[in-house]
Amino acid sequence: MAMMPLQVKQQRFSKLNAIMQPEIQKIQAKYKGKKDQVSQQKMMDEMNAVYAKYGVSQMGSCVQMLIQLPVMFALYQVIYKIPGYITIIGDKIRPLASDSAFAEILGKFVADQNSATLTRNFGSGETNNIIDAIYGLTTKQWAALEEAAGGSFSNLGEIQSYIRKATNFFNLSISDSPMDIIRNAWTDKPDFWVVLILAAVAFPLLAWLTQWLTFKLMPQPESTGSQGNDTMNQTMKSMNTFMPMMSAVFCLTLPVGVGIYWIMSAVVRAVQQFVINRRLNKESVEDIIKAAQEKANKKRAKQGLPPQKITNQAHVSTRSFEVEEKAFEARKAKAAEKNAAAIAESTAYYNQNAKPGSLAAKANMVKAFDEKGGKKKK
C-alpha cells in the first residue's frame, strides 16, 4: 500500500510515454546525422519541451523502480530471519536459546550436520544466532535434533509446531525457497509430498504469469516506421519476454514469503494498470496537456516563478515540427529547381555561342549527327 502511489506514477508515465513517443521520434529524425553541439542542444531542448508538455520527466520510470529495491532487500531480510523482527516469535524461542546446555547440544549438532545455511545462522553461538539457527531448521533437521537431545528438552516439539504454524502458508514455510521445498520433499517423501512439490512449482509459474500480464497491460509505443522506434519496440518486446522469466527464477530461489509479495504486487499492478488505461483512454491529449501545464505552473508558483515560460515550452508540439519539416523540404525542392534551371540556361547559351573548332562546337556536331542518324533509322 505504501508503494502504491509510486507504482501509479510509474504506470501513468508508461501510458503517457506511449502517447508522446511519436513526437520524440520526429524530433530525433529531424536532427538525425547532426552531431554538432548546437543541433544536439536544440534536440534536447525540443525533447524537454515535449516532456514538459505532458508533465513527465525523462527519469519518470527509473526512480520508482529504484525506490522499490530497498523494500525488496528489507523484506527478504525480515522473512529470512523472522524471529529477529517479529518479536512475538523470537520471544517464544528465546528461553530455549538462552539455555547453555541446549546451546552446547545445538553447537555439536550444527557441526555434525555440515550444513552451510545452518552453520551461517548459528554464527558465533550467541543467543540471537541460536534463535536464527532454531528457526531455520528443516523438518528433517528438527527430527535429528530431537534425537540428538535425547528427550532432555521436552518443549522442542512445541516450539517446532509454533514456528510451523506462525510461518505456514498452505502448508509451506514462508522462509523456505520453492527450490528447497521441492528438493526436501523429493528426498524425504513426507505425507502429501507430491502436493508440496506442485505447490512449490506454482510460485515461479504464478510469478511468470502475473509479470507477463502486467507487461501486456502496459501501453506500447506505436510504430512510426523509423529505425529508432522499431529498435525501441524490439527492445520492449525482449524485456517483456525476459523479465517474467527472471521473475520465475527469482521466485524459485528466494523464500516463499518474497514470492508471495512479488506475485501479489504484480496482481495489484495489473489491476492498477487496467484502471489507469481505462481512465487515460477517456482523456483527450489536450486534457492531459492542460493538466500537466497546471501542475507545472503550480510548482513554478511555489518557486516564485511566472508560469509564462513553461506555458510557452508546452506549446511545442508535433504539428510545429511537421510544419517546419515541410517548409524545409519545400525550400530544398525550390533551390534544386532553381539550380537545374540555371544549369540548363547556361548550357544552352554556351552551346549557341560555341567558338568554331572548340570542344563545345565539336560536341554539337556529334549531337547533330546522332540526331540525324536516329531520324534515318526511324
C-alpha positions in Angstrom: 0.0 0.0 0.0 2.9 2.4 0.8 4.4 1.8 -2.7 1.1 2.2 -4.5 1.4 6.0 -5.2 4.8 5.4 -6.8 3.5 2.4 -8.8 0.6 4.5 -10.1 3.0 7.3 -11.1 5.3 4.8 -12.9 2.3 3.2 -14.8 0.9 6.7 -15.7 4.3 7.6 -17.1 4.3 4.4 -19.2 0.9 5.4 -20.6 1.9 8.9 -21.4 5.3 7.7 -22.8 3.4 5.7 -25.4 1.4 8.8 -26.4 4.3 11.1 -26.8 6.8 8.7 -28.4 5.8 9.7 -31.9 6.7 13.3 -31.1 10.0 12.2 -29.6 10.7 10.1 -32.7 10.0 13.0 -35.1 12.4 15.2 -33.2 15.1 12.5 -33.3 14.5 12.1 -37.1 14.7 15.9 -37.5 18.2 16.0 -36.1 19.4 12.7 -37.4 23.0 12.9 -38.6 23.6 16.3 -36.9 26.3 15.7 -34.4 27.3 19.4 -33.8 26.8 20.8 -30.3 24.2 23.4 -31.4 22.0 20.8 -33.1 22.3 18.4 -30.1 21.4 21.2 -27.7 18.3 22.1 -29.9 17.2 18.5 -30.0 17.5 18.2 -26.2 15.5 21.5 -25.7 12.7 20.3 -28.0 12.6 16.9 -26.3 12.5 18.5 -22.9 9.6 20.7 -24.2 7.6 17.6 -25.1 8.3 16.1 -21.7 7.2 19.3 -20.1 4.1 19.5 -22.2 2.9 16.1 -20.9 4.1 16.8 -17.3 6.6 13.9 -17.1 10.3 13.5 -16.5 12.7 11.6 -18.6 13.6 9.7 -15.4 10.0 9.2 -14.6 10.0 5.4 -14.6 13.5 4.8 -13.1 13.1 6.5 -9.7 10.0 4.4 -8.8 11.8 1.1 -9.7 15.0 2.1 -7.7 13.0 3.0 -4.6 11.4 -0.5 -4.6 14.8 -2.2 -4.3 15.5 -1.3 -0.6 12.0 -2.5 0.1 12.7 -5.9 -1.5 16.1 -6.2 0.3 14.5 -5.4 3.6 11.6 -7.7 3.0 14.0 -10.6 2.2 15.9 -10.0 5.4 12.7 -9.9 7.5 11.3 -13.1 6.0 14.6 -14.9 6.2 15.1 -14.1 9.9 11.6 -13.6 11.2 12.3 -14.1 14.9 14.6 -11.1 14.9 11.9 -8.8 13.6 8.6 -10.4 14.7 9.3 -10.2 18.4 6.4 -12.5 19.5 8.0 -15.4 17.6 11.5 -14.5 18.8 10.3 -14.4 22.4 8.8 -17.9 22.1 12.2 -19.3 21.1 14.5 -17.2 23.3 14.1 -19.2 26.6 15.4 -22.3 24.8 18.1 -20.4 23.0 19.3 -18.9 26.3 19.8 -22.3 27.9 23.6 -23.0 27.9 23.0 -26.8 27.9 20.9 -26.6 24.8 23.4 -24.2 23.2 26.1 -26.8 23.6 24.0 -29.6 22.2 23.0 -27.4 19.2 26.6 -26.4 18.6 27.6 -30.1 18.3 24.6 -30.7 16.1 25.4 -27.9 13.7 29.0 -29.2 13.4 27.7 -32.7 12.6 25.1 -31.6 10.1 27.7 -30.0 7.8 25.1 -27.5 6.5 26.3 -24.2 5.2 23.0 -22.5 5.9 22.7 -23.9 9.5 26.4 -23.0 10.2 25.8 -19.4 8.9 22.7 -19.0 11.0 24.4 -20.4 14.1 27.3 -18.0 13.7 29.2 -17.3 16.9 26.7 -19.1 19.1 25.2 -16.1 20.7 21.5 -16.1 21.7 20.3 -14.3 18.7 22.3 -16.6 16.4 20.9 -19.6 18.1 17.4 -18.3 17.6 18.1 -17.9 13.9 19.5 -21.4 13.7 16.5 -22.9 15.5 14.1 -21.0 13.3 15.9 -22.1 10.1 15.8 -25.9 10.9 14.1 -28.0 8.3 11.6 -30.8 9.2 14.4 -33.4 8.8 16.8 -31.4 11.0 14.2 -31.0 13.7 13.8 -34.7 13.9 17.6 -35.2 14.0 17.9 -32.5 16.7 15.3 -34.1 18.9 17.1 -37.4 18.6 20.4 -35.7 19.5 18.8 -34.0 22.5 17.6 -37.4 23.8 14.4 -36.1 25.3 16.3 -33.6 27.5 14.2 -30.7 26.2 10.5 -31.6 26.1 9.5 -28.3 24.6 11.3 -28.9 21.3 8.2 -30.3 19.7 6.1 -27.5 21.0 8.4 -24.8 19.6 8.6 -26.6 16.3 4.8 -26.7 16.0 4.6 -23.0 16.9 7.1 -21.9 14.3 5.4 -24.1 11.6 2.0 -22.6 12.5 3.3 -19.0 12.6 5.1 -19.2 9.2 2.7 -21.5 7.4 1.2 -20.7 4.0 -0.8 -23.5 2.6 1.5 -26.0 4.4 4.6 -24.2 3.1 7.1 -22.3 5.3 7.4 -18.8 4.0 11.1 -18.8 4.9 11.9 -21.8 2.7 12.5 -21.3 -1.0 10.4 -23.4 -3.5 13.7 -25.0 -4.7 14.4 -26.2 -1.1 10.9 -27.4 -0.7 11.0 -29.4 -3.9 14.4 -30.8 -3.0 13.4 -31.8 0.5 10.0 -33.2 -0.5 11.6 -35.4 -3.2 14.3 -36.6 -0.8 12.3 -37.2 2.4 9.0 -38.2 0.8 6.7 -36.8 3.6 3.0 -37.0 3.6 1.4 -35.3 0.5 4.9 -34.8 -0.9 3.5 -34.6 -4.4 1.2 -31.8 -3.3 4.1 -29.9 -1.7 6.1 -30.1 -4.9 3.2 -28.9 -7.0 2.5 -26.0 -4.6 6.2 -25.0 -4.7 6.3 -25.1 -8.5 3.2 -22.9 -8.6 5.1 -20.0 -7.2 7.5 -19.4 -10.0 4.8 -20.1 -12.5 2.4 -17.6 -10.9 5.3 -15.1 -10.8 5.9 -15.5 -14.5 2.2 -15.3 -15.4 1.5 -12.2 -13.3 4.6 -10.3 -14.5 3.7 -11.2 -18.1 0.1 -9.9 -17.6 1.5 -6.7 -16.1 3.7 -6.1 -19.1 0.9 -6.9 -21.6 -1.3 -4.3 -20.0 1.4 -1.6 -20.2 0.9 0.6 -23.2 3.3 0.1 -26.0 4.6 2.9 -28.3 3.2 2.8 -31.8 5.5 2.1 -34.7 6.3 5.1 -36.8 8.4 3.3 -39.3 11.6 4.9 -38.1 14.6 2.7 -37.3 15.0 4.1 -33.8 11.4 3.5 -33.0 11.5 -0.1 -34.4 14.6 -0.8 -32.3 12.9 0.5 -29.2 9.9 -1.7 -29.9 12.1 -4.7 -30.3 13.8 -3.9 -27.0 10.5 -3.6 -25.3 9.3 -7.0 -26.7 12.6 -8.6 -25.5 12.1 -7.1 -22.0 8.5 -8.3 -21.9 9.8 -11.8 -22.5 12.9 -11.7 -20.4 11.6 -10.0 -17.2 8.8 -12.5 -16.5 11.3 -15.4 -16.9 13.6 -13.7 -14.4 10.8 -13.3 -12.0 10.2 -17.0 -12.2 13.8 -17.7 -11.5 13.9 -15.3 -8.5 10.7 -16.8 -7.0 12.2 -20.3 -7.4 15.3 -19.5 -5.3 14.1 -16.8 -2.9 11.9 -17.5 0.2 8.2 -18.3 -0.4 7.3 -15.1 1.5 9.2 -12.9 -1.0 7.4 -14.9 -3.8 4.0 -14.1 -2.2 4.9 -10.4 -2.1 6.2 -10.4 -5.7 3.1 -12.2 -7.1 0.6 -10.1 -5.1 2.4 -6.9 -6.1 2.2 -7.9 -9.8 -1.5 -8.6 -9.4 -2.1 -5.2 -7.8 0.0 -3.5 -10.5 -2.0 -5.3 -13.2 -5.3 -4.0 -11.6 -3.9 -0.5 -11.3 -2.7 -0.6 -14.9 -6.1 -1.7 -16.1 -7.8 1.1 -14.2 -5.2 3.7 -15.4 -5.6 2.5 -19.0 -9.4 2.9 -18.9 -9.1 6.4 -17.3 -6.5 7.7 -19.6 -8.3 6.3 -22.7 -11.2 8.6 -21.8 -9.0 11.6 -21.5 -8.0 13.6 -24.6 -4.4 14.5 -25.2 -5.5 18.2 -24.8 -6.8 17.5 -21.3 -3.7 15.7 -20.4 -1.5 18.6 -21.6 -3.7 21.1 -19.8 -3.5 19.2 -16.5 0.3 18.9 -16.9 0.6 22.6 -17.6 -1.4 23.4 -14.5 0.7 21.1 -12.4 3.9 22.6 -13.7 2.7 26.2 -13.1 1.8 25.3 -9.5 5.4 24.1 -9.0 6.7 27.3 -10.5 4.4 29.4 -8.4 5.9 27.8 -5.2 9.3 28.7 -6.5 8.2 32.3 -7.1 8.5 31.9 -10.9 6.0 33.1 -13.5 4.1 30.5 -15.5 4.7 32.0 -18.9 8.0 30.3 -19.6 6.7 26.8 -19.0 3.5 27.5 -20.9 5.4 28.7 -24.0 7.5 25.5 -23.8 4.4 23.4 -23.5 3.1 24.8 -26.9 5.8 22.9 -28.7 4.0 20.1 -30.5 4.4 17.7 -33.3 2.4 20.0 -35.6 5.0 22.7 -35.4 7.7 20.1 -36.1 5.8 18.9 -39.2 5.2 22.4 -40.5 8.9 23.2 -40.1 9.9 20.0 -41.8 7.6 20.6 -44.7 8.9 24.2 -45.1 12.4 22.9 -45.2 11.6 20.3 -47.8 9.8 23.0 -49.9 12.9 25.3 -49.7 15.1 22.4 -50.6 13.0 21.5 -53.7 12.8 25.1 -54.8 16.5 25.5 -54.6 17.1 22.4 -56.6 14.7 23.5 -59.3 16.4 26.9 -59.5 19.8 25.3 -59.7 18.6 23.0 -62.5 17.1 25.9 -64.5 20.4 27.9 -64.1 22.4 24.9 -65.4 20.1 24.5 -68.4 20.2 28.2 -69.2 24.0 28.4 -69.1 24.3 25.1 -71.1 22.0 26.5 -73.9 23.9 29.8 -74.0 27.3 28.0 -74.2 26.1 25.7 -77.0 24.7 28.6 -79.1 27.8 30.7 -78.8 30.5 28.0 -79.1 33.6 29.0 -80.9 34.5 27.2 -84.2 36.9 24.3 -83.5 36.2 24.3 -79.8 35.2 21.2 -77.8 31.7 22.6 -77.5 31.4 23.1 -81.3 32.6 19.5 -81.9 30.2 18.2 -79.3 27.3 20.0 -81.0 28.4 18.4 -84.4 28.4 14.9 -82.8 25.0 15.6 -81.3 23.6 16.8 -84.6 25.0 13.8 -86.4 23.5 11.4 -83.8 20.1 13.1 -84.0 20.2 12.9 -87.9 21.2 9.3 -87.8 18.4 8.5 -85.4 15.9 10.0 -87.7 17.1 7.9 -90.6 16.8 4.7 -88.6 13.2 5.5 -87.8 
